[in-house]
């Protein structure tokens, strides 16, 4: 669109617009991928207390650290006292009204070296989490897809210009 300033990324460089990969895929290609959908906004559909409790318990149990260590690290990271009693209350099925506070999600994940709460949140919102090399691989795939689309667009433009008699290969570095 003319007159519209492109989005600027780091260093003020124009950031390329990402292609709509779902829209450009054939039906057969789309069948190979699962496109997540967000939750329905139906009564009770977003009551996720037990899922949060399960994610917190999984993060703790797979960390290789004691609950005391995790509570201590979370206290250190937040500057707030987080006790073993609090951690146990947040994860106990019998303590239904002791809900895990969202502000402690990041400190818990850093302390346990996990992404269980991030994945839970993103899955429920219809998103996917890419971490480390996964994000770079996805970025590379996006750039490769953009290259394919650019080559296709250039080919279409050249064909149109040739058919209209306005294309002179010498004007384009000898490109055919």
Backbone as ProteinMPNN parsed JSONL, in Angstrom:
{"seq_chain_A": "XXXXXXXXXXXXXXXXXXXXXXXXXXXXXXXXXXXXXXXXXXXXXXXXXXXXXXXXXXXXXXXXXXXXXXXXXXXXXXXXXXXXXXXXXXXXXXXXXXXXXXXXXXXXXXXXXXXXXXXXXXXXXXXXXXXXXXXXXXXXXXXXXXXXXXXXXXXXXXXXXXXXXXXXXXXXXXXX", "coords_chain_A": {"N_chain_A": [[0.838, -1.18, 0.0], [0.563, 2.172, -0.846], [2.081, 5.047, 0.666], [2.088, 4.054, 3.186], [3.968, 3.45, 5.991], [6.49, 1.028, 6.372], [6.651, -1.6, 8.834], [9.096, -1.235, 11.279], [11.9, -3.017, 12.305], [14.525, -4.141, 14.532], [17.221, -1.824, 14.697], [16.04, -0.092, 12.927], [15.57, -1.076, 10.414], [13.462, -2.034, 7.676], [11.001, -4.41, 8.399], [10.295, -7.521, 7.018], [7.083, -8.438, 5.792], [5.328, -11.193, 6.996], [4.426, -14.101, 5.22], [1.105, -15.388, 4.689], [1.036, -18.392, 5.564], [-0.775, -20.485, 5.923], [-2.861, -19.807, 4.216], [-1.579, -19.973, 1.751], [-1.019, -22.59, 1.357], [-1.7, -25.772, -0.103], [-4.646, -27.832, 0.158], [-3.86, -30.427, 0.677], [-1.269, -30.059, 1.693], [-1.906, -28.622, 4.007], [-3.12, -30.556, 5.521], [-1.037, -31.936, 6.647], [-0.263, -30.458, 8.779], [-1.179, -29.332, 12.011], [-3.358, -26.899, 12.783], [-3.733, -25.001, 15.49], [-6.605, -24.149, 17.434], [-8.119, -21.553, 19.323], [-9.669, -21.534, 22.623], [-13.175, -22.163, 23.103], [-15.447, -19.629, 23.97], [-17.239, -20.486, 26.024], [-19.509, -21.053, 28.778], [-17.683, -21.935, 31.618], [-15.617, -23.03, 30.106], [-13.128, -21.903, 30.29], [-12.159, -22.409, 32.766], [-9.446, -23.293, 34.248], [-8.088, -24.266, 36.436], [-7.319, -26.849, 37.407], [-5.676, -27.716, 35.327], [-3.608, -25.847, 35.42], [-2.589, -26.424, 37.959], [-1.718, -29.039, 37.488], [0.285, -28.548, 35.534], [2.105, -27.008, 37.033], [2.805, -28.886, 39.015], [3.999, -30.83, 37.341], [6.157, -29.385, 36.291], [7.641, -29.024, 38.633], [8.11, -31.707, 39.483], [9.625, -32.78, 37.39], [11.93, -31.352, 37.387], [14.182, -32.08, 38.833], [14.91, -30.903, 41.124], [14.462, -30.114, 44.61], [11.386, -29.269, 46.28], [11.828, -27.343, 48.198], [14.202, -26.14, 47.273], [13.25, -25.044, 44.872], [11.278, -23.229, 45.805], [12.982, -21.517, 47.214], [14.61, -20.506, 45.106], [12.646, -19.225, 43.584], [11.885, -17.25, 45.413], [14.255, -15.809, 45.537], [14.417, -14.896, 42.858], [12.156, -13.272, 42.627], [12.181, -11.52, 44.763], [10.342, -11.673, 46.693], [9.001, -13.433, 49.487], [8.652, -16.811, 49.072], [7.345, -19.677, 50.176], [7.839, -23.149, 51.127], [5.438, -24.144, 52.112], [3.591, -22.503, 50.735], [4.071, -23.24, 48.06], [3.356, -25.939, 48.215], [0.636, -25.655, 48.856], [-0.363, -24.435, 46.551], [-0.185, -26.501, 44.752], [-1.617, -28.657, 45.671], [-4.357, -30.829, 45.35], [-6.336, -30.858, 47.27], [-6.365, -28.296, 48.223], [-8.111, -26.398, 46.929], [-8.826, -23.68, 46.682], [-6.49, -22.313, 46.859], [-4.944, -20.875, 44.647], [-2.503, -20.882, 42.031], [-0.537, -18.05, 41.644], [-0.368, -15.929, 38.831], [1.79, -14.165, 38.521], [3.934, -15.568, 39.398], [4.555, -17.422, 37.532], [6.655, -17.165, 35.58], [9.007, -17.019, 37.299], [8.788, -19.61, 38.43], [9.099, -21.241, 36.144], [11.693, -20.549, 35.351], [13.125, -21.353, 37.62], [12.646, -24.107, 37.559], [13.486, -24.802, 35.071], [11.737, -25.192, 32.994], [8.971, -25.132, 30.603], [6.323, -25.537, 30.982], [4.036, -24.084, 31.913], [4.025, -21.947, 30.112], [3.643, -23.348, 27.692], [1.135, -24.475, 28.262], [-0.526, -22.169, 28.501], [-0.198, -21.058, 25.903], [-1.097, -23.179, 24.264], [-3.779, -23.28, 25.038], [-4.622, -20.855, 24.041], [-4.409, -21.208, 21.369], [-1.915, -21.106, 20.208], [1.58, -21.692, 19.428], [4.654, -22.52, 20.983], [7.905, -21.605, 20.314], [11.195, -22.377, 20.915], [14.508, -21.332, 21.355], [16.582, -22.866, 19.018], [14.41, -23.825, 17.566], [12.856, -21.566, 17.021], [14.574, -20.159, 15.331], [14.753, -21.934, 13.193], [12.102, -21.894, 12.316], [11.987, -19.22, 11.505], [13.853, -19.27, 9.418], [12.482, -21.006, 7.677], [10.276, -19.379, 7.088], [11.553, -17.302, 5.714], [12.525, -18.747, 3.514], [10.101, -19.501, 2.335], [9.177, -16.983, 1.652], [11.078, -16.33, -0.29], [10.396, -18.176, -2.302], [7.851, -17.214, -2.952], [8.561, -14.65, -3.873], [10.151, -15.283, -6.137], [8.18, -16.494, -7.702], [6.4, -14.355, -8.07], [8.06, -12.561, -9.476], [8.461, -14.037, -11.804], [5.841, -14.109, -12.806], [5.421, -11.356, -13.27], [7.399, -10.804, -15.204], [6.506, -12.457, -17.265], [4.036, -11.283, -17.844], [4.908, -8.726, -18.662], [6.445, -9.438, -20.914], [4.46, -10.526, -22.59], [2.962, -8.26, -22.998], [4.655, -6.772, -24.474], [6.389, -4.996, -23.32], [8.688, -5.77, -22.056], [12.127, -5.845, -21.776], [14.88, -7.705, -21.724], [17.502, -6.649, -21.412], [17.149, -4.399, -19.843], [16.926, -5.399, -17.342], [19.281, -6.48, -16.317], [19.881, -8.526, -18.08], [18.206, -10.581, -17.402], [16.033, -13.297, -17.923]], "CA_chain_A": [[0.0, 0.0, 0.0], [1.326, 3.394, -0.928], [1.907, 5.989, 1.755], [2.084, 3.375, 4.468], [5.321, 3.199, 6.457], [6.647, -0.368, 6.754], [7.026, -1.86, 10.218], [10.548, -1.204, 11.439], [12.437, -3.927, 13.309], [15.726, -3.664, 15.205], [18.104, -1.033, 13.865], [15.277, 0.731, 12.009], [15.434, -1.709, 9.105], [12.1, -2.512, 7.436], [10.811, -5.816, 8.714], [9.445, -8.09, 5.974], [5.795, -8.983, 6.212], [5.33, -12.643, 6.919], [3.345, -14.589, 4.369], [0.057, -16.189, 5.298], [1.381, -19.733, 5.107], [-1.955, -21.331, 5.888], [-3.617, -19.459, 3.02], [-0.867, -20.311, 0.536], [-0.828, -24.036, 1.283], [-2.779, -26.553, -0.691], [-5.388, -28.601, 1.165], [-3.041, -31.6, 1.022], [-0.193, -29.599, 2.566], [-2.472, -28.238, 5.288], [-3.469, -31.757, 6.283], [0.148, -32.389, 7.356], [-0.061, -29.589, 9.916], [-2.335, -29.093, 12.863], [-3.47, -25.489, 13.111], [-4.498, -24.975, 16.742], [-7.677, -23.164, 17.59], [-8.274, -21.107, 20.701], [-10.808, -22.13, 23.315], [-14.5, -21.562, 22.939], [-15.819, -18.776, 25.101], [-18.467, -21.049, 26.564], [-19.482, -21.07, 30.241], [-16.842, -22.962, 32.226], [-14.57, -23.522, 29.212], [-11.834, -21.329, 30.627], [-11.813, -22.784, 34.139], [-8.269, -24.133, 34.005], [-7.372, -24.44, 37.699], [-6.684, -28.176, 37.513], [-4.602, -27.78, 34.322], [-2.494, -25.065, 35.956], [-2.025, -27.211, 39.06], [-0.997, -30.155, 36.874], [1.492, -28.008, 34.893], [3.035, -26.628, 38.109], [3.313, -30.143, 39.577], [4.891, -31.46, 36.36], [7.385, -28.582, 36.266], [8.383, -29.32, 39.86], [8.544, -33.112, 39.556], [10.599, -33.113, 36.336], [13.06, -30.418, 37.462], [15.35, -32.651, 39.509], [15.18, -30.084, 42.308], [13.48, -30.272, 45.685], [10.425, -28.177, 46.4], [12.485, -26.299, 48.995], [15.107, -25.432, 46.362], [12.441, -24.27, 43.922], [10.706, -22.097, 46.553], [14.095, -20.599, 47.487], [14.968, -19.83, 43.861], [11.555, -18.305, 43.229], [11.999, -16.117, 46.335], [15.417, -15.036, 45.082], [14.116, -14.253, 41.57], [11.072, -12.278, 42.738], [12.365, -10.597, 45.883], [9.229, -11.925, 47.611], [9.158, -14.724, 50.145], [7.813, -17.92, 48.618], [7.697, -20.762, 51.089], [7.461, -24.513, 50.779], [4.017, -24.247, 52.412], [2.855, -21.862, 49.644], [4.225, -24.093, 46.881], [2.528, -27.134, 48.444], [-0.781, -25.266, 48.801], [-0.716, -24.156, 45.158], [-0.167, -27.724, 43.947], [-2.439, -29.71, 46.294], [-5.761, -30.953, 44.905], [-7.216, -30.581, 48.412], [-6.346, -26.858, 48.475], [-8.745, -25.905, 45.712], [-8.906, -22.227, 46.619], [-5.132, -21.763, 46.884], [-4.567, -20.892, 43.229], [-1.16, -20.439, 41.691], [-0.578, -16.683, 41.109], [0.265, -15.808, 37.52], [3.057, -13.44, 38.587], [5.007, -16.505, 39.748], [4.74, -18.396, 36.44], [8.006, -17.042, 35.036], [10.001, -17.495, 38.264], [8.701, -21.073, 38.546], [9.689, -21.859, 34.963], [13.145, -20.353, 35.397], [13.641, -22.197, 38.707], [12.539, -25.526, 37.2], [14.025, -25.023, 33.73], [10.635, -25.765, 32.205], [8.065, -24.246, 29.864], [5.003, -26.156, 31.065], [2.976, -23.073, 32.009], [4.017, -21.232, 28.831], [2.99, -24.221, 26.717], [-0.283, -24.58, 28.621], [-1.189, -20.922, 28.119], [-0.218, -20.922, 24.449], [-1.986, -24.204, 23.7], [-5.165, -22.877, 25.286], [-4.909, -19.677, 23.213], [-4.282, -21.563, 19.959], [-0.57, -20.704, 19.772], [2.655, -22.644, 19.642], [5.851, -21.928, 21.541], [9.157, -22.006, 19.679], [12.253, -22.036, 21.855], [15.874, -21.494, 20.871], [16.787, -23.206, 17.609], [13.103, -23.982, 16.912], [12.449, -20.247, 16.532], [15.434, -19.83, 14.193], [14.352, -22.813, 12.093], [10.837, -21.353, 11.804], [12.317, -17.978, 10.804], [14.467, -19.675, 8.162], [11.399, -21.515, 6.827], [9.504, -18.222, 6.63], [12.352, -16.619, 4.686], [12.532, -19.588, 2.313], [8.775, -19.374, 1.738], [9.128, -15.656, 1.041], [11.879, -16.42, -1.517], [9.578, -18.883, -3.294], [6.801, -16.294, -3.384], [9.184, -13.577, -4.658], [10.49, -15.839, -7.453], [6.928, -16.699, -8.429], [5.884, -13.03, -8.444], [8.941, -12.042, -10.523], [8.173, -14.804, -13.019], [4.548, -13.636, -13.306], [5.592, -10.006, -13.8], [8.158, -10.883, -16.448], [5.624, -13.054, -18.282], [3.065, -10.247, -18.213], [5.6, -7.689, -19.428], [6.796, -9.997, -22.225], [3.229, -10.641, -23.375], [2.49, -6.919, -23.351], [5.664, -6.156, -25.329], [7.126, -3.985, -22.565], [9.814, -6.382, -21.357], [13.39, -5.898, -22.488], [15.813, -8.341, -20.786], [18.666, -5.808, -21.167], [16.804, -3.458, -18.781], [16.9, -6.117, -16.074], [20.527, -7.209, -16.146], [19.907, -9.704, -18.937], [17.321, -11.625, -16.863], [15.064, -13.827, -18.904]], "C_chain_A": [[0.873, 1.23, 0.0], [1.032, 4.285, 0.268], [1.935, 5.351, 3.128], [3.515, 3.014, 4.839], [5.445, 1.727, 6.87], [7.025, -0.483, 8.221], [8.536, -1.905, 10.315], [10.954, -2.13, 12.583], [13.64, -3.297, 13.989], [16.588, -2.884, 14.226], [17.375, -0.187, 12.842], [15.095, 0.145, 10.623], [13.991, -2.168, 8.913], [12.026, -4.012, 7.716], [9.881, -6.41, 7.656], [8.134, -8.599, 6.554], [5.826, -10.484, 6.024], [4.17, -13.115, 6.055], [2.319, -15.355, 5.183], [0.251, -17.616, 4.814], [0.166, -20.643, 5.024], [-2.742, -21.055, 4.612], [-2.932, -19.872, 1.739], [-0.63, -21.81, 0.39], [-2.014, -24.696, 0.6], [-3.48, -27.317, 0.429], [-4.568, -29.804, 1.619], [-1.908, -31.203, 1.971], [-0.722, -29.24, 3.945], [-2.801, -29.446, 6.146], [-2.268, -32.272, 7.071], [0.402, -31.59, 8.615], [-1.34, -29.471, 10.711], [-2.329, -27.614, 13.213], [-4.339, -25.39, 14.356], [-5.551, -23.879, 16.732], [-7.756, -22.782, 19.057], [-9.512, -21.719, 21.32], [-12.116, -21.429, 22.969], [-14.794, -20.735, 24.172], [-17.171, -19.224, 25.641], [-18.377, -21.051, 28.094], [-18.654, -22.247, 30.765], [-15.676, -23.429, 31.373], [-13.184, -23.019, 29.593], [-11.456, -21.544, 32.095], [-10.664, -23.783, 34.1], [-7.47, -24.416, 35.28], [-6.646, -25.772, 37.774], [-5.55, -28.33, 36.502], [-3.379, -26.998, 34.796], [-1.805, -25.855, 37.06], [-1.197, -28.373, 38.515], [0.31, -29.677, 36.233], [2.538, -27.623, 35.94], [3.632, -27.885, 38.724], [4.296, -30.829, 38.633], [6.216, -30.717, 36.291], [8.261, -28.915, 37.474], [8.952, -30.742, 39.823], [9.586, -33.487, 38.502], [11.865, -32.26, 36.414], [14.331, -31.032, 38.031], [15.738, -31.864, 40.748], [14.11, -30.358, 43.354], [12.536, -29.085, 45.672], [11.023, -27.015, 47.194], [13.415, -25.466, 48.112], [14.326, -24.508, 45.425], [11.836, -23.052, 44.604], [11.793, -21.062, 46.838], [14.51, -19.823, 46.252], [13.9, -18.825, 43.447], [11.589, -17.068, 44.122], [13.132, -15.199, 45.888], [15.088, -14.251, 43.817], [13.083, -13.138, 41.695], [11.319, -11.215, 43.792], [11.226, -10.694, 46.878], [9.435, -13.29, 48.243], [8.139, -15.723, 49.581], [8.27, -19.134, 49.42], [7.291, -22.122, 50.524], [5.961, -24.71, 51.015], [3.179, -23.655, 51.272], [2.892, -22.741, 48.391], [3.357, -25.341, 47.017], [1.039, -26.812, 48.35], [-1.22, -25.042, 47.357], [-0.844, -25.432, 44.33], [-1.065, -28.832, 44.495], [-3.878, -29.681, 45.765], [-6.713, -30.55, 46.028], [-7.283, -29.089, 48.748], [-6.89, -26.103, 47.271], [-8.734, -24.381, 45.587], [-7.547, -21.542, 46.781], [-4.587, -21.842, 45.465], [-3.176, -20.312, 43.01], [-1.227, -19.049, 41.064], [0.211, -16.575, 39.798], [1.628, -15.11, 37.591], [4.223, -14.346, 38.965], [5.253, -17.542, 38.656], [6.164, -18.352, 35.898], [9.066, -17.483, 36.047], [9.973, -19.019, 38.453], [9.377, -21.736, 37.356], [11.208, -21.693, 34.939], [13.749, -21.265, 36.461], [13.636, -23.679, 38.339], [13.138, -25.842, 35.835], [12.978, -25.596, 32.788], [9.872, -24.685, 31.457], [6.625, -24.755, 29.955], [3.866, -25.137, 31.139], [2.883, -22.249, 30.722], [3.295, -22.059, 27.778], [1.494, -24.343, 27.0], [-1.031, -23.331, 28.157], [-1.3, -20.813, 26.608], [-1.123, -21.952, 23.787], [-3.454, -23.812, 23.87], [-5.579, -21.671, 24.44], [-4.794, -19.973, 21.725], [-2.943, -21.151, 19.376], [0.396, -21.864, 19.959], [3.867, -21.881, 20.145], [7.065, -22.478, 20.815], [10.288, -21.49, 20.55], [13.605, -22.292, 21.208], [15.936, -21.756, 19.381], [15.464, -23.388, 16.869], [12.649, -22.656, 16.299], [13.277, -19.853, 15.312], [15.073, -20.666, 12.972], [13.052, -22.305, 11.472], [11.089, -20.066, 11.015], [12.943, -18.295, 9.453], [13.41, -20.185, 7.186], [10.55, -20.393, 6.266], [10.25, -17.493, 5.52], [12.399, -17.426, 3.391], [11.197, -19.518, 1.589], [8.635, -18.025, 1.035], [9.927, -15.644, -0.265], [11.088, -17.097, -2.637], [8.513, -17.942, -3.844], [7.358, -15.152, -4.227], [9.543, -14.087, -6.053], [9.241, -16.011, -8.308], [6.366, -15.365, -8.927], [6.725, -12.423, -9.565], [8.654, -12.727, -11.855], [6.864, -14.319, -13.648], [4.669, -12.253, -13.922], [6.337, -10.014, -15.126], [7.302, -11.437, -17.575], [4.623, -12.007, -18.765], [3.722, -9.182, -19.092], [6.005, -8.18, -20.815], [5.575, -10.055, -23.129], [2.711, -9.274, -23.816], [3.492, -6.175, -24.234], [6.495, -5.109, -24.621], [8.374, -4.52, -21.885], [11.032, -6.432, -22.257], [14.42, -6.452, -21.516], [17.029, -7.466, -20.47], [18.415, -4.803, -20.045], [16.858, -4.094, -17.391], [18.137, -6.981, -15.904], [20.582, -8.468, -16.964], [19.025, -10.821, -18.443], [16.313, -12.048, -17.908], [13.77, -14.204, -18.227]], "O_chain_A": [[1.829, 1.316, 0.772], [-0.072, 4.295, 0.812], [1.815, 6.048, 4.135], [4.2, 2.337, 4.072], [4.613, 1.226, 7.626], [7.643, 0.42, 8.785], [9.187, -2.558, 9.499], [10.42, -2.038, 13.689], [13.77, -2.074, 14.027], [16.675, -3.243, 13.051], [18.015, 0.388, 11.962], [14.527, 0.794, 9.745], [13.357, -2.637, 9.859], [12.901, -4.776, 7.308], [8.799, -5.874, 7.414], [8.091, -9.123, 7.667], [6.299, -10.982, 5.003], [3.062, -12.587, 6.15], [2.632, -15.903, 6.239], [-0.296, -18.01, 3.785], [0.093, -21.491, 4.135], [-3.241, -21.991, 3.988], [-3.6, -20.104, 0.731], [-0.085, -22.245, -0.624], [-3.156, -24.249, 0.706], [-2.946, -27.429, 1.533], [-4.576, -30.161, 2.797], [-1.618, -31.915, 2.932], [-0.067, -29.518, 4.949], [-2.764, -29.363, 7.374], [-2.447, -32.975, 8.066], [1.209, -32.004, 9.448], [-2.44, -29.506, 10.161], [-1.404, -27.128, 13.864], [-5.539, -25.658, 14.3], [-5.392, -22.833, 16.102], [-7.488, -23.604, 19.933], [-10.314, -22.348, 20.63], [-12.138, -20.256, 22.595], [-14.427, -21.108, 25.286], [-18.121, -18.444, 25.706], [-17.276, -21.051, 28.643], [-18.891, -23.4, 30.404], [-14.818, -24.16, 31.866], [-12.179, -23.644, 29.253], [-10.524, -20.915, 32.596], [-10.886, -24.983, 33.939], [-6.293, -24.769, 35.202], [-5.479, -25.821, 38.163], [-4.561, -29.006, 36.787], [-2.245, -27.435, 34.597], [-0.577, -25.945, 37.093], [-0.109, -28.657, 39.015], [1.339, -30.338, 36.376], [3.727, -27.883, 35.752], [4.843, -27.949, 38.935], [5.316, -31.355, 39.077], [7.278, -31.337, 36.238], [9.476, -29.069, 37.346], [10.133, -30.95, 40.1], [10.355, -34.426, 38.71], [12.773, -32.425, 35.599], [15.432, -30.561, 37.747], [16.776, -32.126, 41.355], [12.999, -30.779, 43.032], [12.849, -28.03, 45.121], [10.758, -25.849, 46.9], [13.419, -24.238, 48.19], [14.692, -23.351, 45.217], [11.871, -21.954, 44.049], [11.551, -19.862, 46.718], [14.739, -18.616, 46.326], [14.211, -17.715, 43.015], [11.349, -15.958, 43.648], [12.988, -13.977, 45.864], [15.436, -13.075, 43.708], [13.134, -12.162, 40.947], [10.738, -10.131, 43.732], [11.144, -9.892, 47.808], [9.978, -14.198, 47.614], [6.93, -15.493, 49.619], [9.425, -19.553, 49.347], [6.51, -22.22, 49.578], [5.287, -25.364, 50.219], [2.167, -24.238, 50.884], [1.866, -22.957, 47.744], [2.701, -25.755, 46.061], [0.264, -27.611, 47.823], [-2.33, -25.42, 46.981], [-1.539, -25.441, 43.313], [-1.249, -29.852, 43.83], [-4.522, -28.633, 45.741], [-7.769, -29.971, 45.774], [-8.173, -28.667, 49.486], [-6.202, -25.273, 46.677], [-8.64, -23.858, 44.477], [-7.476, -20.314, 46.834], [-3.854, -22.771, 45.125], [-2.741, -19.39, 43.701], [-1.903, -18.872, 40.051], [1.329, -17.079, 39.694], [2.523, -15.427, 36.808], [5.38, -13.937, 38.864], [6.07, -18.444, 38.834], [6.811, -19.392, 35.771], [9.952, -18.258, 35.687], [11.022, -19.643, 38.616], [10.142, -22.685, 37.527], [11.925, -22.613, 34.545], [14.784, -21.886, 36.221], [14.521, -24.425, 38.758], [13.283, -27.01, 35.475], [13.292, -26.384, 31.897], [10.096, -23.49, 31.65], [5.801, -24.439, 29.097], [2.837, -25.316, 30.487], [1.786, -21.894, 30.29], [2.439, -21.547, 27.056], [0.682, -24.316, 26.075], [-2.06, -23.436, 27.49], [-2.372, -20.51, 26.083], [-1.843, -21.625, 22.843], [-4.265, -23.989, 22.962], [-6.763, -21.492, 24.156], [-5.049, -19.097, 20.899], [-2.844, -20.874, 18.18], [0.064, -22.881, 20.569], [4.081, -20.727, 19.774], [7.231, -23.694, 20.713], [10.335, -20.306, 20.883], [13.823, -23.334, 20.589], [15.416, -20.982, 18.578], [15.395, -23.132, 15.667], [12.119, -22.63, 15.188], [12.745, -19.278, 14.362], [15.086, -20.166, 11.847], [12.911, -22.286, 10.25], [10.471, -19.847, 9.973], [12.609, -17.663, 8.451], [13.434, -19.84, 6.005], [10.144, -20.438, 5.105], [9.659, -17.112, 4.51], [12.322, -16.861, 2.3], [11.162, -19.48, 0.359], [8.047, -17.936, -0.043], [9.507, -15.022, -1.241], [11.108, -16.643, -3.781], [8.297, -17.879, -5.055], [6.719, -14.722, -5.187], [9.274, -13.41, -7.046], [9.251, -15.705, -9.5], [5.911, -15.262, -10.066], [6.18, -11.836, -10.499], [8.609, -12.079, -12.901], [6.78, -14.14, -14.863], [4.091, -11.992, -14.977], [5.954, -9.314, -16.064], [7.36, -10.952, -18.705], [4.396, -11.869, -19.967], [3.178, -8.786, -20.123], [5.92, -7.429, -21.786], [5.644, -9.679, -24.299], [2.098, -9.145, -24.875], [3.209, -5.068, -24.693], [7.249, -4.389, -25.277], [9.057, -3.766, -21.192], [10.987, -6.985, -23.356], [14.807, -5.759, -20.576], [17.544, -7.535, -19.354], [19.355, -4.392, -19.365], [16.836, -3.389, -16.382], [18.047, -8.1, -15.399], [21.274, -9.411, -16.58], [19.071, -11.92, -18.995], [15.812, -11.23, -18.679], [12.84, -14.666, -18.888]]}, "name": "protein", "num_of_chains": 1, "seq": "XXXXXXXXXXXXXXXXXXXXXXXXXXXXXXXXXXXXXXXXXXXXXXXXXXXXXXXXXXXXXXXXXXXXXXXXXXXXXXXXXXXXXXXXXXXXXXXXXXXXXXXXXXXXXXXXXXXXXXXXXXXXXXXXXXXXXXXXXXXXXXXXXXXXXXXXXXXXXXXXXXXXXXXXXXXXXXXX"}
